[in-house]
Amino acid sequence: MLLDREKVPSANDLTVMVRLAKNKMGNDFKKVFNPEKRHNYEAEKGLFDPSEVQEAYNEYLDAVRSGESVSCLN
């Protein structure tokens, strides 16, 4: 459909269309990623053991403190 100067939507119509499109896109995106509803999918699925993560982090800190690992932590 081609628009000619007689069938052009008004500025108000365009503003409403843009607002509706932005709201629809925002709502659709929130179905995929909603920062207000955080999930730890790895923990929910049992893909890692939190105690192993804590142990690895503690080993990293020990290595940094002893000078075995180069890090920005000082």
DRENRORO-204414 format. One record per atom (N, C-alpha, C, O): residue number from 0; residue in three letters; atom name; x, y, z. Coordinates in steps of 0.1 Angstrom, whole numbers, plus 2048, in hexadecimal, padded with zeros to 3 digits. Layout:
N
   resi   resn   name     x     y     z
    NUM    Ala     CA     X     Y     Z
...
//
This chain:
74
   resi   resn   name     x     y     z
      0    Met      N   808   7F4   800
      0    Met     CA   800   800   800
      0    Met      C   809   80C   800
      0    Met      O   811   80E   809
      1    Leu      N   807   815   7F6
      1    Leu     CA   80F   821   7F6
      1    Leu      C   806   82C   7FC
      1    Leu      O   7FA   82D   7FA
      2    Leu      N   80D   835   803
      2    Leu     CA   807   841   808
      2    Leu      C   809   84D   7FF
      2    Leu      O   813   84F   7FA
      3    Asp      N   7FE   854   7FD
      3    Asp     CA   7FF   860   7F5
      3    Asp      C   7FB   86B   7FF
      3    Asp      O   7F7   869   80A
      4    Arg      N   7FC   877   7FB
      4    Arg     CA   7FA   883   804
      4    Arg      C   7EB   884   809
      4    Arg      O   7E8   88B   812
      5    Glu      N   7E2   87D   802
      5    Glu     CA   7D4   87D   806
      5    Glu      C   7D1   872   811
      5    Glu      O   7C7   873   818
      6    Lys      N   7D9   868   812
      6    Lys     CA   7D6   85D   81B
      6    Lys      C   7E1   85B   826
      6    Lys      O   7E3   851   82B
      7    Val      N   7E7   866   829
      7    Val     CA   7F2   866   833
      7    Val      C   7EB   867   841
      7    Val      O   7E3   86F   843
      8    Pro      N   7F0   85F   84B
      8    Pro     CA   7EA   860   858
      8    Pro      C   7EF   86D   85F
      8    Pro      O   7F9   872   85C
      9    Ser      N   7E7   872   868
      9    Ser     CA   7EA   87E   86F
      9    Ser      C   7F5   87C   878
      9    Ser      O   7F9   870   87C
     10    Ala      N   7FB   886   87D
     10    Ala     CA   806   885   887
     10    Ala      C   801   87E   894
     10    Ala      O   808   877   89A
     11    Asn      N   7F5   881   898
     11    Asn     CA   7EF   87B   8A4
     11    Asn      C   7EE   86C   8A1
     11    Asn      O   7F0   864   8AA
     12    Asp      N   7E9   868   895
     12    Asp     CA   7E7   85A   892
     12    Asp      C   7F5   853   893
     12    Asp      O   7F6   848   898
     13    Leu      N   7FF   859   88D
     13    Leu     CA   80C   853   88D
     13    Leu      C   812   852   89B
     13    Leu      O   818   848   89F
     14    Thr      N   80F   85C   8A4
     14    Thr     CA   814   85C   8B2
     14    Thr      C   80D   850   8B9
     14    Thr      O   814   849   8C0
     15    Val      N   800   84E   8B7
     15    Val     CA   7F9   843   8BD
     15    Val      C   7FF   836   8B8
     15    Val      O   801   82C   8C0
     16    Met      N   801   834   8AB
     16    Met     CA   806   828   8A5
     16    Met      C   814   824   8AB
     16    Met      O   816   819   8AE
     17    Val      N   81C   82F   8AC
     17    Val     CA   82A   82C   8B2
     17    Val      C   829   828   8C0
     17    Val      O   830   81F   8C4
     18    Arg      N   820   82F   8C8
     18    Arg     CA   81F   82B   8D6
     18    Arg      C   81A   81D   8D8
     18    Arg      O   81F   815   8E0
     19    Leu      N   810   819   8D0
     19    Leu     CA   80A   80C   8D0
     19    Leu      C   815   801   8CC
     19    Leu      O   816   7F7   8D3
     20    Ala      N   81D   804   8C2
     20    Ala     CA   827   7FB   8BE
     20    Ala      C   832   7F9   8C8
     20    Ala      O   836   7EE   8CB
     21    Lys      N   836   804   8CF
     21    Lys     CA   840   804   8D9
     21    Lys      C   83B   7FC   8E5
     21    Lys      O   842   7F3   8EB
     22    Asn      N   82E   7FE   8E9
     22    Asn     CA   829   7F6   8F4
     22    Asn      C   828   7E7   8F1
     22    Asn      O   82B   7DF   8F9
     23    Lys      N   824   7E4   8E5
     23    Lys     CA   822   7D6   8E1
     23    Lys      C   830   7D0   8E0
     23    Lys      O   832   7C4   8E5
     24    Met      N   83A   7D6   8DB
     24    Met     CA   848   7D1   8DA
     24    Met      C   84D   7CF   8E8
     24    Met      O   854   7C5   8EB
     25    Gly      N   84B   7D9   8F1
     25    Gly     CA   84F   7D8   8FF
     25    Gly      C   849   7CC   906
     25    Gly      O   850   7C5   90D
     26    Asn      N   83C   7CA   904
     26    Asn     CA   835   7BF   90B
     26    Asn      C   83A   7B2   905
     26    Asn      O   83C   7A8   90D
     27    Asp      N   83C   7B1   8F8
     27    Asp     CA   841   7A5   8F2
     27    Asp      C   84F   7A1   8F7
     27    Asp      O   852   796   8FA
     28    Phe      N   858   7AC   8F8
     28    Phe     CA   865   7AA   8FD
     28    Phe      C   865   7A5   90C
     28    Phe      O   86D   79C   90F
     29    Lys      N   85C   7AA   914
     29    Lys     CA   85B   7A6   922
     29    Lys      C   857   797   923
     29    Lys      O   85A   791   92E
     30    Lys      N   851   791   919
     30    Lys     CA   84E   783   919
     30    Lys      C   85B   77B   918
     30    Lys      O   85C   770   91D
     31    Val      N   865   781   912
     31    Val     CA   872   77A   911
     31    Val      C   87C   77E   91C
     31    Val      O   882   775   922
     32    Phe      N   87C   78B   91F
     32    Phe     CA   885   78F   92A
     32    Phe      C   87E   79A   932
     32    Phe      O   87C   7A5   92C
     33    Asn      N   87C   798   93E
     33    Asn     CA   876   7A1   947
     33    Asn      C   87F   7A3   953
     33    Asn      O   87F   79B   95C
     34    Pro      N   886   7AE   954
     34    Pro     CA   88F   7B0   95F
     34    Pro      C   888   7B1   96C
     34    Pro      O   88F   7AF   977
     35    Glu      N   87B   7B4   96D
     35    Glu     CA   874   7B4   979
     35    Glu      C   871   7A6   97F
     35    Glu      O   86F   7A5   98B
     36    Lys      N   872   79C   976
     36    Lys     CA   870   78E   97B
     36    Lys      C   87C   786   978
     36    Lys      O   87E   780   96D
     37    Arg      N   886   787   981
     37    Arg     CA   893   780   97F
     37    Arg      C   891   771   982
     37    Arg      O   88B   76D   98C
     38    His      N   898   769   97A
     38    His     CA   899   75B   97C
     38    His      C   8A7   756   97B
     38    His      O   8AE   75C   972
     39    Asn      N   8AB   74D   983
     39    Asn     CA   8B8   746   981
     39    Asn      C   8B4   739   97B
     39    Asn      O   8B2   72F   982
     40    Tyr      N   8B4   738   96E
     40    Tyr     CA   8B0   72C   967
     40    Tyr      C   8B9   720   96A
     40    Tyr      O   8B5   715   96A
     41    Glu      N   8C6   724   96B
     41    Glu     CA   8D0   719   96E
     41    Glu      C   8CD   712   97B
     41    Glu      O   8CD   706   97C
     42    Ala      N   8CA   71A   985
     42    Ala     CA   8C7   715   992
     42    Ala      C   8B9   70D   992
     42    Ala      O   8B8   703   998
     43    Glu      N   8B0   713   98B
     43    Glu     CA   8A3   70C   98A
     43    Glu      C   8A4   6FF   983
     43    Glu      O   89D   6F5   987
     44    Lys      N   8AC   6FD   979
     44    Lys     CA   8AE   6F1   972
     44    Lys      C   8B8   6E8   979
     44    Lys      O   8BA   6DC   974
     45    Gly      N   8BF   6ED   983
     45    Gly     CA   8C9   6E4   98A
     45    Gly      C   8D5   6E2   982
     45    Gly      O   8DC   6D8   983
     46    Leu      N   8D9   6EC   97A
     46    Leu     CA   8E4   6EB   971
     46    Leu      C   8F1   6EE   978
     46    Leu      O   8FC   6EA   973
     47    Phe      N   8F1   6F4   984
     47    Phe     CA   8FE   6F5   98B
     47    Phe      C   8FB   6F5   99A
     47    Phe      O   8EF   6F7   99F
     48    Asp      N   905   6F1   9A2
     48    Asp     CA   904   6F1   9B0
     48    Asp      C   909   6FE   9B6
     48    Asp      O   915   701   9B4
     49    Pro      N   901   706   9BD
     49    Pro     CA   906   712   9C2
     49    Pro      C   912   711   9CB
     49    Pro      O   91A   71A   9CC
     50    Ser      N   913   706   9D2
     50    Ser     CA   91F   704   9DB
     50    Ser      C   92C   703   9D3
     50    Ser      O   937   707   9D7
     51    Glu      N   92B   6FD   9C7
     51    Glu     CA   937   6FC   9BE
     51    Glu      C   93A   70A   9B9
     51    Glu      O   946   70D   9B7
     52    Val      N   931   712   9B6
     52    Val     CA   933   720   9B1
     52    Val      C   93A   728   9BC
     52    Val      O   944   72F   9BA
     53    Gln      N   935   727   9C9
     53    Gln     CA   93B   72E   9D4
     53    Gln      C   94A   729   9D6
     53    Gln      O   953   731   9D9
     54    Glu      N   94C   71C   9D5
     54    Glu     CA   959   716   9D7
     54    Glu      C   963   71B   9CC
     54    Glu      O   96E   71F   9CF
     55    Ala      N   95E   71C   9C0
     55    Ala     CA   967   721   9B5
     55    Ala      C   96A   72F   9B7
     55    Ala      O   976   734   9B5
     56    Tyr      N   961   737   9BC
     56    Tyr     CA   963   745   9BE
     56    Tyr      C   96D   747   9CA
     56    Tyr      O   976   74F   9C9
     57    Asn      N   96C   73F   9D4
     57    Asn     CA   975   740   9DF
     57    Asn      C   983   73C   9DB
     57    Asn      O   98D   742   9DF
     58    Glu      N   984   732   9D3
     58    Glu     CA   992   72E   9CD
     58    Glu      C   998   739   9C5
     58    Glu      O   9A4   73C   9C6
     59    Tyr      N   98F   740   9BD
     59    Tyr     CA   994   74B   9B5
     59    Tyr      C   999   756   9BE
     59    Tyr      O   9A4   75B   9BC
     60    Leu      N   992   75A   9C8
     60    Leu     CA   996   764   9D2
     60    Leu      C   9A3   760   9D9
     60    Leu      O   9AC   769   9DA
     61    Asp      N   9A4   754   9DD
     61    Asp     CA   9B1   74F   9E3
     61    Asp      C   9BD   751   9DA
     61    Asp      O   9C7   755   9DE
     62    Ala      N   9BB   74D   9CD
     62    Ala     CA   9C5   74E   9C3
     62    Ala      C   9C9   75D   9C1
     62    Ala      O   9D5   760   9BF
     63    Val      N   9BF   765   9C0
     63    Val     CA   9C2   774   9BE
     63    Val      C   9CA   779   9CA
     63    Val      O   9D4   780   9C9
     64    Arg      N   9C6   776   9D6
     64    Arg     CA   9CC   77B   9E2
     64    Arg      C   9DA   776   9E4
     64    Arg      O   9E3   77D   9E9
     65    Ser      N   9DD   769   9DF
     65    Ser     CA   9EA   764   9E1
     65    Ser      C   9F3   767   9D5
     65    Ser      O   9FF   764   9D6
     66    Gly      N   9EE   76E   9CB
     66    Gly     CA   9F6   772   9C0
     66    Gly      C   9F7   768   9B5
     66    Gly      O   9FF   76A   9AB
     67    Glu      N   9F0   75D   9B6
     67    Glu     CA   9F1   752   9AC
     67    Glu      C   9E9   757   99F
     67    Glu      O   9EC   751   994
     68    Ser      N   9E0   760   9A0
     68    Ser     CA   9D7   764   995
     68    Ser      C   9D8   773   994
     68    Ser      O   9D8   77A   99E
     69    Val      N   9D9   778   988
     69    Val     CA   9DA   786   985
     69    Val      C   9CB   78B   984
     69    Val      O   9C3   785   97C
     70    Ser      N   9C8   795   98B
     70    Ser     CA   9BA   79A   98B
     70    Ser      C   9BA   7A9   98E
     70    Ser      O   9C4   7AE   993
     71    Cys      N   9AF   7AF   98C
     71    Cys     CA   9AE   7BD   98F
     71    Cys      C   9AA   7BF   99D
     71    Cys      O   9AB   7CB   9A2
     72    Leu      N   9A8   7B4   9A5
     72    Leu     CA   9A5   7B6   9B3
     72    Leu      C   9B2   7B7   9BA
     72    Leu      O   9BB   7AF   9B9
     73    Asn      N   9B3   7C1   9C2
     73    Asn     CA   9BF   7C4   9CA
     73    Asn      C   9BC   7C6   9D9
     73    Asn      O   9C4   7C8   9E1
//
